[in-house]
Amino acid sequence: MRLGADGPSAFVYVALIDRSRNFYIKDAMWQGILGLAYNSLALPDQSVVPVMDKLVEKHSIDNSFSMSLCGRLGAPDDLSFTGSMTMGKTNVSEGRDSLVYTRLVEENFYSIILEDIQVAERTLGLDCKQYNQPRTIVDSGTTFLSLPTNVFMPAVARIREHLKKSNSSSLACARAGKFWTGASRCTTDDEAAFFRAFPNVSLTLRTADEGYSYFSLTIPPHMYLQSVPCLDDAAQTCYLFSIQESVGGPCILGTVLMEGYQVVFDRANKRIGFANSPCKVKAGYLAKPRVDGRFFIKVAGQPADCKYVEPKPSAVKPNALRSTILFFGVVGIIFLFVMCSWDNFFSNGQDRCRRRLSSPRRGTGELDSILSSDNEDDDDDELNTTSEVNDNRIRLDDVSYRRKGMEIV
């Protein structure tokens, strides 16, 4: 890697992709990904020194980089619309270029805190922790603006509500449900009217300054309505809704946002800056993204802490809990089966005793005469029978006692 046309070279480790399947957007002409995040995300382990860390270590450049992505603002055949990337100190200044910083909150991804989202200059009115569940990151490697489900749904509802104000025939495709999930695309003969019907989306961030000042980043419709080839005719241009639902994942401020701004990753001071883009706009009717700030929001007491905190895991893991319930359920079934078997056994024994005691030749007097008989064989037989009867009586009393005990419990 060489820094500038005549700058020093640096030896760094990179990962090469020799085969991929549906990894890149079709016809994107991308050739790879340059990872510039922190060492905590290095693979296969943290012994790998990331590119940015190596450049800072070997060449004493400032621990920062910046980029201007001009994709949907300009025309690919005009060099004045091309983007740029600067490693080290940036030439963007806070005073001259409307550069405003927000704080980095984690050194893994480039994680920041999103305070609010407005559609058509109206806040969604959500608890600000929902925007950052589980985190909000700035990532040029993600194409879309990805929002958590509980943010995506009200945001789309607000955009669709705004579209009801327009009678443009070009919006028929946008009113279909599949358009909002990315399953279908829109085409129009009047691009200007199509864009004007959609509202601006704005993101509010807190500044890195001391105090409680804020700034907002505006995303015009042509930024989140990505021009792509139509599915049925690749030669025709269609528009893809580029705000997507992030199911269970983070809120990602991808290139949908970054293409409208010059973004400074100031790692040394743990902050990310946004400035108005130097890129040109290809048509006069397209509103240019802008940084609005700094401004103050009056709040009673301290502002809300919008960082999402992961809930503490339960002391009993779900799998362990399910296993415990299953175990005791099986034990309970076995216990009931055994009790029912004993109940049947003693019930049958009681019936036999009753039959013997109620027999005409087995009265109490007859038993007394049998016990005093001189016939040893008969004595043995009848003694055995009497013992069986007495044993059964004892057992029946025990069973009756146990049954009462179970009923009490």
Residue pairs with C-beta under 8 A, 6 or more apart in sequence:
1 9
1 10
1 12
1 51
1 55
2 8
2 9
2 10
3 9
3 10
3 55
3 59
3 61
3 87
3 88
8 59
10 54
10 55
10 58
10 59
11 54
12 49
12 51
12 54
12 55
13 48
13 49
14 32
14 34
14 51
15 43
16 32
17 23
17 32
17 33
24 30
25 143
27 229
33 141
34 51
35 41
35 50
35 51
36 50
36 51
36 52
36 65
36 265
37 50
37 108
37 109
37 110
38 50
38 107
38 108
38 109
39 46
39 48
39 49
39 50
39 53
40 46
40 107
40 108
41 108
41 109
42 48
42 49
42 50
49 57
52 63
52 65
52 87
52 267
55 61
55 87
55 88
56 62
56 63
61 87
61 88
61 89
62 88
62 89
62 268
63 267
63 268
64 88
64 89
64 90
64 264
64 265
64 266
64 267
64 268
65 85
65 86
65 87
65 88
65 90
65 264
65 265
66 85
66 86
66 90
66 92
66 262
66 263
66 264
66 265
66 273
67 83
67 84
67 85
67 86
67 140
67 258
67 262
67 263
68 83
68 84
68 85
68 261
68 262
68 263
68 277
68 278
68 279
69 83
69 140
69 255
69 258
69 259
69 279
70 81
70 82
70 83
70 259
70 277
70 279
70 280
71 83
71 255
71 259
72 222
72 223
72 226
72 227
72 259
73 81
73 259
73 260
73 277
73 279
73 280
73 281
73 282
73 286
73 288
74 80
74 81
74 82
74 279
74 280
74 281
74 282
75 81
75 282
78 280
80 280
81 279
81 280
81 282
83 279
90 264
92 99
92 262
92 264
92 273
92 275
93 99
94 100
94 101
94 273
97 262
97 275
97 276
98 275
98 276
98 291
99 262
99 264
99 273
99 274
99 275
99 291
100 207
100 215
100 273
100 274
100 275
100 291
100 293
100 294
101 207
101 208
101 209
101 264
101 266
101 269
101 271
101 272
101 273
102 112
102 113
102 205
102 206
102 207
102 208
102 215
102 271
102 272
102 273
102 274
103 112
103 113
103 206
103 208
103 270
103 271
104 110
104 111
104 112
104 267
104 270
104 271
104 272
105 111
105 112
105 113
105 135
105 307
106 135
107 270
109 135
109 137
109 139
109 250
110 137
110 138
110 139
110 265
110 272
111 135
111 136
111 137
112 136
112 137
112 138
112 205
112 272
113 132
113 136
113 205
113 206
113 306
113 307
114 128
114 131
114 132
114 136
114 203
114 204
114 205
114 251
114 253
114 306
115 128
115 131
115 204
115 205
115 206
115 214
115 306
116 123
116 124
116 128
116 131
116 203
116 204
117 123
117 124
117 126
117 131
117 147
117 151
117 155
117 201
117 202
117 203
117 204
118 124
118 201
118 202
118 204
118 216
119 155
119 158
119 159
119 162
119 199
119 200
119 201
119 202
120 158
120 159
120 162
120 199
120 200
121 199
121 200
121 202
122 158
124 151
124 154
124 155
124 158
126 150
126 151
126 154
128 304
128 306
129 305
129 306
129 307
129 308
129 309
130 148
130 150
130 151
130 308
131 147
131 148
131 151
131 251
131 306
132 251
132 306
132 307
132 308
133 148
133 150
133 250
133 251
133 308
134 250
134 308
134 310
135 250
135 251
135 308
136 250
136 251
136 252
136 253
137 250
137 251
137 252
137 253
138 253
138 257
138 258
138 263
138 265
138 272
139 252
139 253
139 254
140 254
140 255
140 258
140 263
141 254
142 252
142 254
142 255
143 226
143 242
143 254
143 255
143 256
144 242
144 243
144 244
144 252
144 254
144 255
144 256
145 201
145 219
145 224
145 242
145 243
145 244
145 252
145 253
145 254
145 256
145 257
146 243
146 244
146 245
146 246
146 249
146 250
146 251
146 252
146 254
147 155
147 243
147 244
147 245
147 246
147 251
148 245
148 246
148 249
148 250
148 251
149 245
149 246
149 247
149 248
151 251
152 243
152 244
152 245
152 246
153 245
155 201
155 243
156 180
156 243
158 199
159 198
159 199
159 201
160 175
160 180
162 198
162 199
163 171
163 174
163 175
163 197
163 198
166 197
168 190
168 193
168 194
168 197
170 186
170 188
170 189
170 190
170 193
170 194
170 197
171 194
171 197
173 179
173 184
173 185
173 186
173 187
174 186
174 241
176 184
178 184
179 185
179 186
179 241
180 241
181 245
182 240
182 241
182 244
185 228
185 230
185 231
185 238
185 239
185 240
186 194
186 225
186 238
186 239
187 230
187 236
187 237
187 238
187 239
188 194
188 239
192 283
192 285
194 225
194 239
195 220
195 221
195 222
195 225
195 285
195 286
196 221
196 285
197 221
198 221
198 225
199 221
200 218
200 219
200 220
200 221
200 287
201 218
201 219
201 224
201 243
202 216
202 217
202 218
202 219
202 292
203 216
203 217
203 219
203 253
203 257
204 214
204 215
204 216
205 214
205 215
205 216
205 217
205 274
206 212
206 213
206 214
206 303
207 213
207 214
207 215
207 293
207 294
208 269
208 271
209 294
212 296
212 297
212 299
212 303
213 293
213 294
213 295
213 296
214 293
214 294
214 295
214 296
214 297
215 274
215 291
215 292
215 293
215 294
215 295
216 291
216 292
216 293
217 257
217 260
217 261
217 274
217 289
217 291
217 292
218 260
218 287
218 289
218 290
218 292
219 256
219 257
219 260
219 289
220 260
220 286
220 287
220 288
220 289
222 286
222 287
223 242
223 256
223 257
223 259
223 260
223 289
224 241
224 242
224 243
224 256
225 239
225 240
225 241
225 242
226 239
226 240
226 242
226 256
227 237
227 238
227 239
227 240
228 237
228 238
228 239
228 240
229 235
229 236
229 237
229 238
230 236
230 237
230 238
231 238
242 256
243 256
246 252
259 277
259 279
260 277
260 288
260 289
261 274
261 275
261 276
261 277
261 289
261 291
262 274
262 275
262 276
262 277
262 278
263 272
263 273
263 274
263 275
264 272
264 273
264 274
264 275
265 272
266 272
266 273
274 291
275 291
276 288
276 289
276 290
276 291
277 288
277 289
281 288
297 303
316 324
342 399
343 399
346 395
346 396
346 399
349 392
349 395
349 396
350 392
350 396
352 392
353 389
353 392
353 393
353 396
356 362
356 385
356 389
357 389
367 382
367 386
370 378
370 379
370 382
370 386
371 379
371 382
371 383
371 386
373 379
373 382
